[in-house]
Amino acid sequence: MTKSEIIAHMALGAGITQAQAKEALSAYTDAAHTVLELSKRFVLPNIGILTVTARPARDGRNPRTGEKLKIAAGKKITFKAAKELKDAV
């Protein structure tokens, strides 16, 4: 489903214009970005939970040359599906 299809579906389901749905979706995604930047968890009701987790530094290897290299520590976003989503799928 594309962003424009999501907007159209939101507008139809909520009985609002597509412009209002686009604005609402933008506000929702901005909220998700802000919360995740603060290293917290973001709950998507009936869908799941997004959380930021630390990823330690580790050794890696260049697949072309086989040369060993160091991969820096970082952060990643993990997703845990909600029971409602698991049951629906």
Biopython code that builds the backbone (N, CA, C, O; Angstrom):
import numpy as np
from Bio.PDB.StructureBuilder import StructureBuilder

atoms = [
    (1, "MET", "N", (0.852, -1.168, 0.000)),
    (1, "MET", "CA", (0.000, 0.000, 0.000)),
    (1, "MET", "C", (0.900, 1.234, 0.000)),
    (1, "MET", "O", (1.819, 1.332, 0.814)),
    (2, "THR", "N", (0.647, 2.157, -0.891)),
    (2, "THR", "CA", (1.449, 3.367, -0.986)),
    (2, "THR", "C", (0.920, 4.446, -0.047)),
    (2, "THR", "O", (-0.173, 4.323, 0.507)),
    (3, "LYS", "N", (1.706, 5.499, 0.121)),
    (3, "LYS", "CA", (1.294, 6.593, 0.996)),
    (3, "LYS", "C", (-0.017, 7.217, 0.510)),
    (3, "LYS", "O", (-0.895, 7.512, 1.321)),
    (4, "SER", "N", (-0.156, 7.418, -0.792)),
    (4, "SER", "CA", (-1.382, 8.023, -1.315)),
    (4, "SER", "C", (-2.582, 7.103, -1.107)),
    (4, "SER", "O", (-3.695, 7.584, -0.895)),
    (5, "GLU", "N", (-2.372, 5.786, -1.163)),
    (5, "GLU", "CA", (-3.465, 4.850, -0.906)),
    (5, "GLU", "C", (-3.855, 4.873, 0.583)),
    (5, "GLU", "O", (-5.034, 4.772, 0.923)),
    (6, "ILE", "N", (-2.861, 5.004, 1.453)),
    (6, "ILE", "CA", (-3.144, 5.109, 2.887)),
    (6, "ILE", "C", (-3.956, 6.365, 3.164)),
    (6, "ILE", "O", (-4.928, 6.326, 3.919)),
    (7, "ILE", "N", (-3.559, 7.481, 2.554)),
    (7, "ILE", "CA", (-4.266, 8.749, 2.733)),
    (7, "ILE", "C", (-5.702, 8.633, 2.245)),
    (7, "ILE", "O", (-6.620, 9.092, 2.924)),
    (8, "ALA", "N", (-5.912, 8.026, 1.081)),
    (8, "ALA", "CA", (-7.258, 7.860, 0.537)),
    (8, "ALA", "C", (-8.105, 6.978, 1.461)),
    (8, "ALA", "O", (-9.278, 7.270, 1.694)),
    (9, "HIS", "N", (-7.516, 5.912, 1.982)),
    (9, "HIS", "CA", (-8.229, 5.008, 2.890)),
    (9, "HIS", "C", (-8.587, 5.707, 4.197)),
    (9, "HIS", "O", (-9.691, 5.537, 4.714)),
    (10, "MET", "N", (-7.654, 6.494, 4.732)),
    (10, "MET", "CA", (-7.920, 7.254, 5.958)),
    (10, "MET", "C", (-9.045, 8.258, 5.740)),
    (10, "MET", "O", (-9.937, 8.388, 6.579)),
    (11, "ALA", "N", (-9.005, 8.968, 4.613)),
    (11, "ALA", "CA", (-10.024, 9.984, 4.317)),
    (11, "ALA", "C", (-11.403, 9.348, 4.209)),
    (11, "ALA", "O", (-12.381, 9.874, 4.739)),
    (12, "LEU", "N", (-11.473, 8.224, 3.526)),
    (12, "LEU", "CA", (-12.755, 7.541, 3.359)),
    (12, "LEU", "C", (-13.257, 6.999, 4.694)),
    (12, "LEU", "O", (-14.437, 7.144, 5.013)),
    (13, "GLY", "N", (-12.395, 6.388, 5.461)),
    (13, "GLY", "CA", (-12.791, 5.788, 6.733)),
    (13, "GLY", "C", (-13.188, 6.809, 7.782)),
    (13, "GLY", "O", (-14.078, 6.553, 8.593)),
    (14, "ALA", "N", (-12.531, 7.974, 7.776)),
    (14, "ALA", "CA", (-12.818, 8.994, 8.789)),
    (14, "ALA", "C", (-13.817, 10.046, 8.310)),
    (14, "ALA", "O", (-14.260, 10.886, 9.094)),
    (15, "GLY", "N", (-14.168, 10.002, 7.031)),
    (15, "GLY", "CA", (-15.114, 10.981, 6.497)),
    (15, "GLY", "C", (-14.520, 12.383, 6.430)),
    (15, "GLY", "O", (-15.213, 13.368, 6.683)),
    (16, "ILE", "N", (-13.242, 12.469, 6.089)),
    (16, "ILE", "CA", (-12.558, 13.762, 5.964)),
    (16, "ILE", "C", (-11.971, 13.878, 4.560)),
    (16, "ILE", "O", (-11.981, 12.921, 3.786)),
    (17, "THR", "N", (-11.462, 15.066, 4.248)),
    (17, "THR", "CA", (-10.859, 15.261, 2.933)),
    (17, "THR", "C", (-9.482, 14.599, 2.905)),
    (17, "THR", "O", (-8.898, 14.303, 3.947)),
    (18, "GLN", "N", (-8.979, 14.373, 1.694)),
    (18, "GLN", "CA", (-7.652, 13.775, 1.564)),
    (18, "GLN", "C", (-6.577, 14.721, 2.088)),
    (18, "GLN", "O", (-5.555, 14.270, 2.605)),
    (19, "ALA", "N", (-6.796, 16.020, 1.960)),
    (19, "ALA", "CA", (-5.832, 16.992, 2.481)),
    (19, "ALA", "C", (-5.746, 16.884, 4.009)),
    (19, "ALA", "O", (-4.657, 16.938, 4.581)),
    (20, "GLN", "N", (-6.901, 16.732, 4.658)),
    (20, "GLN", "CA", (-6.915, 16.572, 6.114)),
    (20, "GLN", "C", (-6.272, 15.249, 6.523)),
    (20, "GLN", "O", (-5.555, 15.186, 7.522)),
    (21, "ALA", "N", (-6.526, 14.203, 5.758)),
    (21, "ALA", "CA", (-5.930, 12.895, 6.053)),
    (21, "ALA", "C", (-4.416, 12.942, 5.874)),
    (21, "ALA", "O", (-3.678, 12.343, 6.655)),
    (22, "LYS", "N", (-3.954, 13.651, 4.848)),
    (22, "LYS", "CA", (-2.513, 13.790, 4.612)),
    (22, "LYS", "C", (-1.860, 14.524, 5.777)),
    (22, "LYS", "O", (-0.779, 14.146, 6.228)),
    (23, "GLU", "N", (-2.514, 15.567, 6.259)),
    (23, "GLU", "CA", (-2.010, 16.339, 7.397)),
    (23, "GLU", "C", (-1.973, 15.478, 8.660)),
    (23, "GLU", "O", (-1.014, 15.548, 9.428)),
    (24, "ALA", "N", (-3.002, 14.673, 8.876)),
    (24, "ALA", "CA", (-3.062, 13.798, 10.049)),
    (24, "ALA", "C", (-1.973, 12.733, 9.988)),
    (24, "ALA", "O", (-1.329, 12.448, 10.997)),
    (25, "LEU", "N", (-1.764, 12.149, 8.825)),
    (25, "LEU", "CA", (-0.715, 11.137, 8.662)),
    (25, "LEU", "C", (0.659, 11.745, 8.889)),
    (25, "LEU", "O", (1.522, 11.124, 9.509)),
    (26, "SER", "N", (0.863, 12.951, 8.391)),
    (26, "SER", "CA", (2.134, 13.645, 8.574)),
    (26, "SER", "C", (2.388, 13.924, 10.058)),
    (26, "SER", "O", (3.507, 13.747, 10.538)),
    (27, "ALA", "N", (1.370, 14.353, 10.773)),
    (27, "ALA", "CA", (1.510, 14.616, 12.208)),
    (27, "ALA", "C", (1.820, 13.327, 12.960)),
    (27, "ALA", "O", (2.625, 13.335, 13.891)),
    (28, "TYR", "N", (1.200, 12.235, 12.574)),
    (28, "TYR", "CA", (1.422, 10.938, 13.215)),
    (28, "TYR", "C", (2.848, 10.447, 12.989)),
    (28, "TYR", "O", (3.497, 9.978, 13.924)),
    (29, "THR", "N", (3.339, 10.549, 11.764)),
    (29, "THR", "CA", (4.708, 10.106, 11.481)),
    (29, "THR", "C", (5.729, 11.026, 12.135)),
    (29, "THR", "O", (6.780, 10.562, 12.577)),
    (30, "ASP", "N", (5.439, 12.315, 12.205)),
    (30, "ASP", "CA", (6.339, 13.243, 12.906)),
    (30, "ASP", "C", (6.430, 12.885, 14.392)),
    (30, "ASP", "O", (7.507, 12.941, 14.984)),
    (31, "ALA", "N", (5.302, 12.519, 14.984)),
    (31, "ALA", "CA", (5.291, 12.107, 16.389)),
    (31, "ALA", "C", (6.135, 10.850, 16.579)),
    (31, "ALA", "O", (6.881, 10.744, 17.552)),
    (32, "ALA", "N", (6.022, 9.902, 15.659)),
    (32, "ALA", "CA", (6.812, 8.671, 15.741)),
    (32, "ALA", "C", (8.299, 8.984, 15.667)),
    (32, "ALA", "O", (9.083, 8.436, 16.441)),
    (33, "HIS", "N", (8.696, 9.855, 14.750)),
    (33, "HIS", "CA", (10.108, 10.239, 14.615)),
    (33, "HIS", "C", (10.618, 10.881, 15.893)),
    (33, "HIS", "O", (11.702, 10.550, 16.374)),
    (34, "THR", "N", (9.832, 11.802, 16.441)),
    (34, "THR", "CA", (10.243, 12.515, 17.650)),
    (34, "THR", "C", (10.425, 11.547, 18.822)),
    (34, "THR", "O", (11.426, 11.615, 19.535)),
    (35, "VAL", "N", (9.476, 10.665, 19.017)),
    (35, "VAL", "CA", (9.551, 9.713, 20.127)),
    (35, "VAL", "C", (10.734, 8.772, 19.947)),
    (35, "VAL", "O", (11.450, 8.497, 20.910)),
    (36, "LEU", "N", (10.952, 8.277, 18.744)),
    (36, "LEU", "CA", (12.054, 7.352, 18.507)),
    (36, "LEU", "C", (13.411, 8.044, 18.612)),
    (36, "LEU", "O", (14.386, 7.416, 19.022)),
    (37, "GLU", "N", (13.492, 9.319, 18.253)),
    (37, "GLU", "CA", (14.737, 10.071, 18.416)),
    (37, "GLU", "C", (15.116, 10.188, 19.885)),
    (37, "GLU", "O", (16.297, 10.263, 20.221)),
    (38, "LEU", "N", (14.115, 10.204, 20.758)),
    (38, "LEU", "CA", (14.364, 10.288, 22.191)),
    (38, "LEU", "C", (14.631, 8.903, 22.790)),
    (38, "LEU", "O", (14.668, 8.746, 24.010)),
    (39, "SER", "N", (14.814, 7.915, 21.934)),
    (39, "SER", "CA", (15.104, 6.527, 22.334)),
    (39, "SER", "C", (14.018, 5.927, 23.220)),
    (39, "SER", "O", (14.312, 5.252, 24.207)),
    (40, "LYS", "N", (12.804, 6.169, 22.873)),
    (40, "LYS", "CA", (11.687, 5.583, 23.594)),
    (40, "LYS", "C", (10.987, 4.581, 22.690)),
    (40, "LYS", "O", (11.450, 4.301, 21.585)),
    (41, "ARG", "N", (9.886, 4.053, 23.158)),
    (41, "ARG", "CA", (9.116, 3.137, 22.330)),
    (41, "ARG", "C", (7.875, 3.845, 21.796)),
    (41, "ARG", "O", (7.313, 4.721, 22.452)),
    (42, "PHE", "N", (7.467, 3.455, 20.615)),
    (42, "PHE", "CA", (6.309, 4.061, 19.965)),
    (42, "PHE", "C", (5.294, 2.958, 19.698)),
    (42, "PHE", "O", (5.584, 1.989, 18.997)),
    (43, "VAL", "N", (4.108, 3.115, 20.260)),
    (43, "VAL", "CA", (3.065, 2.101, 20.134)),
    (43, "VAL", "C", (2.154, 2.446, 18.965)),
    (43, "VAL", "O", (1.628, 3.556, 18.875)),
    (44, "LEU", "N", (1.977, 1.482, 18.075)),
    (44, "LEU", "CA", (1.017, 1.581, 16.988)),
    (44, "LEU", "C", (-0.166, 0.713, 17.408)),
    (44, "LEU", "O", (-0.097, -0.510, 17.290)),
    (45, "PRO", "N", (-1.243, 1.317, 17.893)),
    (45, "PRO", "CA", (-2.346, 0.535, 18.450)),
    (45, "PRO", "C", (-2.837, -0.556, 17.496)),
    (45, "PRO", "O", (-3.080, -0.308, 16.315)),
    (46, "ASN", "N", (-2.974, -1.754, 18.033)),
    (46, "ASN", "CA", (-3.428, -2.944, 17.310)),
    (46, "ASN", "C", (-2.489, -3.382, 16.187)),
    (46, "ASN", "O", (-2.825, -4.287, 15.424)),
    (47, "ILE", "N", (-1.331, -2.761, 16.077)),
    (47, "ILE", "CA", (-0.363, -3.130, 15.045)),
    (47, "ILE", "C", (0.913, -3.655, 15.682)),
    (47, "ILE", "O", (1.356, -4.759, 15.365)),
    (48, "GLY", "N", (1.513, -2.866, 16.586)),
    (48, "GLY", "CA", (2.726, -3.323, 17.237)),
    (48, "GLY", "C", (3.460, -2.199, 17.918)),
    (48, "GLY", "O", (2.923, -1.107, 18.107)),
    (49, "ILE", "N", (4.713, -2.481, 18.291)),
    (49, "ILE", "CA", (5.532, -1.521, 19.018)),
    (49, "ILE", "C", (6.874, -1.363, 18.316)),
    (49, "ILE", "O", (7.531, -2.349, 17.981)),
    (50, "LEU", "N", (7.275, -0.110, 18.096)),
    (50, "LEU", "CA", (8.598, 0.210, 17.569)),
    (50, "LEU", "C", (9.468, 0.642, 18.741)),
    (50, "LEU", "O", (9.059, 1.491, 19.533)),
    (51, "THR", "N", (10.659, 0.071, 18.860)),
    (51, "THR", "CA", (11.580, 0.468, 19.918)),
    (51, "THR", "C", (12.974, 0.647, 19.331)),
    (51, "THR", "O", (13.341, -0.002, 18.351)),
    (52, "VAL", "N", (13.741, 1.538, 19.947)),
    (52, "VAL", "CA", (15.126, 1.758, 19.545)),
    (52, "VAL", "C", (16.000, 0.915, 20.463)),
    (52, "VAL", "O", (15.885, 0.988, 21.687)),
    (53, "THR", "N", (16.872, 0.117, 19.865)),
    (53, "THR", "CA", (17.786, -0.708, 20.649)),
    (53, "THR", "C", (19.218, -0.410, 20.235)),
    (53, "THR", "O", (19.488, -0.045, 19.091)),
    (54, "ALA", "N", (20.129, -0.572, 21.186)),
    (54, "ALA", "CA", (21.550, -0.343, 20.919)),
    (54, "ALA", "C", (22.130, -1.570, 20.228)),
    (54, "ALA", "O", (21.771, -2.707, 20.535)),
    (55, "ARG", "N", (23.020, -1.316, 19.305)),
    (55, "ARG", "CA", (23.693, -2.388, 18.591)),
    (55, "ARG", "C", (25.184, -2.248, 18.874)),
    (55, "ARG", "O", (25.767, -1.215, 18.543)),
    (56, "PRO", "N", (25.816, -3.244, 19.469)),
    (56, "PRO", "CA", (27.231, -3.107, 19.838)),
    (56, "PRO", "C", (28.150, -3.138, 18.622)),
    (56, "PRO", "O", (27.769, -3.604, 17.548)),
    (57, "ALA", "N", (29.364, -2.633, 18.811)),
    (57, "ALA", "CA", (30.379, -2.708, 17.759)),
    (57, "ALA", "C", (30.709, -4.179, 17.521)),
    (57, "ALA", "O", (30.641, -4.994, 18.441)),
    (58, "ARG", "N", (31.060, -4.505, 16.302)),
    (58, "ARG", "CA", (31.356, -5.902, 15.996)),
    (58, "ARG", "C", (32.333, -5.999, 14.820)),
    (58, "ARG", "O", (32.569, -5.022, 14.109)),
    (59, "ASP", "N", (32.880, -7.169, 14.635)),
    (59, "ASP", "CA", (33.772, -7.417, 13.512)),
    (59, "ASP", "C", (32.941, -7.854, 12.316)),
    (59, "ASP", "O", (31.947, -8.566, 12.461)),
    (60, "GLY", "N", (33.356, -7.421, 11.143)),
    (60, "GLY", "CA", (32.669, -7.806, 9.929)),
    (60, "GLY", "C", (33.681, -8.164, 8.860)),
    (60, "GLY", "O", (34.884, -8.212, 9.115)),
    (61, "ARG", "N", (33.178, -8.417, 7.651)),
    (61, "ARG", "CA", (34.068, -8.765, 6.567)),
    (61, "ARG", "C", (33.522, -8.210, 5.263)),
    (61, "ARG", "O", (32.324, -8.299, 4.995)),
    (62, "ASN", "N", (34.398, -7.640, 4.458)),
    (62, "ASN", "CA", (34.022, -7.134, 3.146)),
    (62, "ASN", "C", (33.709, -8.340, 2.265)),
    (62, "ASN", "O", (34.575, -9.194, 2.074)),
    (63, "PRO", "N", (32.486, -8.436, 1.720)),
    (63, "PRO", "CA", (32.131, -9.621, 0.936)),
    (63, "PRO", "C", (32.920, -9.745, -0.372)),
    (63, "PRO", "O", (33.069, -10.851, -0.891)),
    (64, "ARG", "N", (33.418, -8.649, -0.905)),
    (64, "ARG", "CA", (34.186, -8.712, -2.159)),
    (64, "ARG", "C", (35.620, -9.180, -1.946)),
    (64, "ARG", "O", (36.125, -10.040, -2.667)),
    (65, "THR", "N", (36.257, -8.595, -0.947)),
    (65, "THR", "CA", (37.681, -8.873, -0.750)),
    (65, "THR", "C", (37.946, -9.859, 0.380)),
    (65, "THR", "O", (39.029, -10.440, 0.449)),
    (66, "GLY", "N", (36.981, -10.055, 1.261)),
    (66, "GLY", "CA", (37.193, -10.913, 2.407)),
    (66, "GLY", "C", (37.964, -10.224, 3.523)),
    (66, "GLY", "O", (38.246, -10.834, 4.554)),
    (67, "GLU", "N", (38.307, -8.956, 3.323)),
    (67, "GLU", "CA", (39.061, -8.190, 4.315)),
    (67, "GLU", "C", (38.229, -7.963, 5.568)),
    (67, "GLU", "O", (37.049, -7.622, 5.487)),
    (68, "LYS", "N", (38.853, -8.157, 6.733)),
    (68, "LYS", "CA", (38.160, -7.924, 7.994)),
    (68, "LYS", "C", (38.065, -6.428, 8.252)),
    (68, "LYS", "O", (38.958, -5.660, 7.893)),
    (69, "LEU", "N", (36.951, -6.025, 8.890)),
    (69, "LEU", "CA", (36.768, -4.622, 9.230)),
    (69, "LEU", "C", (35.948, -4.509, 10.496)),
    (69, "LEU", "O", (35.279, -5.456, 10.909)),
    (70, "LYS", "N", (36.008, -3.343, 11.104)),
    (70, "LYS", "CA", (35.253, -3.074, 12.329)),
    (70, "LYS", "C", (33.961, -2.354, 11.943)),
    (70, "LYS", "O", (33.980, -1.396, 11.169)),
    (71, "ILE", "N", (32.853, -2.819, 12.486)),
    (71, "ILE", "CA", (31.563, -2.165, 12.289)),
    (71, "ILE", "C", (31.260, -1.421, 13.583)),
    (71, "ILE", "O", (31.246, -2.009, 14.665)),
    (72, "ALA", "N", (31.019, -0.122, 13.456)),
    (72, "ALA", "CA", (30.797, 0.739, 14.620)),
    (72, "ALA", "C", (29.487, 0.403, 15.324)),
    (72, "ALA", "O", (28.557, -0.133, 14.722)),
    (73, "ALA", "N", (29.437, 0.729, 16.603)),
    (73, "ALA", "CA", (28.197, 0.577, 17.372)),
    (73, "ALA", "C", (27.164, 1.552, 16.830)),
    (73, "ALA", "O", (27.520, 2.586, 16.265)),
    (74, "GLY", "N", (25.922, 1.236, 16.993)),
    (74, "GLY", "CA", (24.861, 2.107, 16.501)),
    (74, "GLY", "C", (23.529, 1.765, 17.145)),
    (74, "GLY", "O", (23.463, 1.042, 18.139)),
    (75, "LYS", "N", (22.490, 2.291, 16.566)),
    (75, "LYS", "CA", (21.131, 2.030, 17.051)),
    (75, "LYS", "C", (20.323, 1.451, 15.909)),
    (75, "LYS", "O", (20.591, 1.720, 14.738)),
    (76, "LYS", "N", (19.324, 0.646, 16.267)),
    (76, "LYS", "CA", (18.416, 0.117, 15.254)),
    (76, "LYS", "C", (17.004, 0.153, 15.805)),
    (76, "LYS", "O", (16.791, 0.217, 17.016)),
    (77, "ILE", "N", (16.060, 0.111, 14.911)),
    (77, "ILE", "CA", (14.651, 0.105, 15.299)),
    (77, "ILE", "C", (14.144, -1.324, 15.159)),
    (77, "ILE", "O", (14.311, -1.958, 14.117)),
    (78, "THR", "N", (13.523, -1.818, 16.223)),
    (78, "THR", "CA", (12.933, -3.153, 16.183)),
    (78, "THR", "C", (11.416, -3.023, 16.245)),
    (78, "THR", "O", (10.879, -2.054, 16.782)),
    (79, "PHE", "N", (10.750, -4.005, 15.692)),
    (79, "PHE", "CA", (9.288, -4.019, 15.652)),
    (79, "PHE", "C", (8.792, -5.311, 16.266)),
    (79, "PHE", "O", (9.270, -6.395, 15.931)),
    (80, "LYS", "N", (7.826, -5.188, 17.170)),
    (80, "LYS", "CA", (7.177, -6.360, 17.747)),
    (80, "LYS", "C", (5.696, -6.259, 17.413)),
    (80, "LYS", "O", (5.016, -5.321, 17.831)),
    (81, "ALA", "N", (5.207, -7.224, 16.663)),
    (81, "ALA", "CA", (3.807, -7.213, 16.238)),
    (81, "ALA", "C", (2.866, -7.450, 17.407)),
    (81, "ALA", "O", (3.158, -8.235, 18.309)),
    (82, "ALA", "N", (1.742, -6.766, 17.378)),
    (82, "ALA", "CA", (0.699, -6.919, 18.403)),
    (82, "ALA", "C", (-0.074, -8.215, 18.166)),
    (82, "ALA", "O", (-0.105, -8.731, 17.049)),
    (83, "LYS", "N", (-0.686, -8.725, 19.201)),
    (83, "LYS", "CA", (-1.461, -9.951, 19.107)),
    (83, "LYS", "C", (-2.569, -9.818, 18.068)),
    (83, "LYS", "O", (-2.836, -10.755, 17.316)),
    (84, "GLU", "N", (-3.214, -8.652, 18.027)),
    (84, "GLU", "CA", (-4.307, -8.434, 17.061)),
    (84, "GLU", "C", (-3.817, -8.578, 15.625)),
    (84, "GLU", "O", (-4.518, -9.145, 14.786)),
    (85, "LEU", "N", (-2.620, -8.068, 15.334)),
    (85, "LEU", "CA", (-2.055, -8.165, 13.999)),
    (85, "LEU", "C", (-1.679, -9.611, 13.685)),
    (85, "LEU", "O", (-1.946, -10.106, 12.590)),
    (86, "LYS", "N", (-1.060, -10.279, 14.648)),
    (86, "LYS", "CA", (-0.678, -11.685, 14.448)),
    (86, "LYS", "C", (-1.907, -12.553, 14.158)),
    (86, "LYS", "O", (-1.885, -13.410, 13.275)),
    (87, "ASP", "N", (-2.979, -12.310, 14.924)),
    (87, "ASP", "CA", (-4.212, -13.096, 14.726)),
    (87, "ASP", "C", (-4.847, -12.806, 13.373)),
    (87, "ASP", "O", (-5.413, -13.704, 12.749)),
    (88, "ALA", "N", (-4.760, -11.564, 12.917)),
    (88, "ALA", "CA", (-5.369, -11.176, 11.642)),
    (88, "ALA", "C", (-4.623, -11.773, 10.459)),
    (88, "ALA", "O", (-5.224, -12.098, 9.435)),
    (89, "VAL", "N", (-3.311, -11.916, 10.606)),
    (89, "VAL", "CA", (-2.489, -12.437, 9.506)),
    (89, "VAL", "C", (-2.440, -13.929, 9.622)),
    (89, "VAL", "O", (-1.804, -14.592, 8.803)),
]
sb = StructureBuilder()
sb.init_structure("model")
sb.init_model(0)
sb.init_chain("A")
sb.init_seg("    ")
for serial, (resi, resn, name, xyz) in enumerate(atoms, 1):
    if name == "N":
        sb.init_residue(resn, " ", resi, " ")
    sb.init_atom(name, np.array(xyz, "f"), 0.0, 1.0, " ", f" {name:<3s}", serial, name[0])
structure = sb.get_structure()
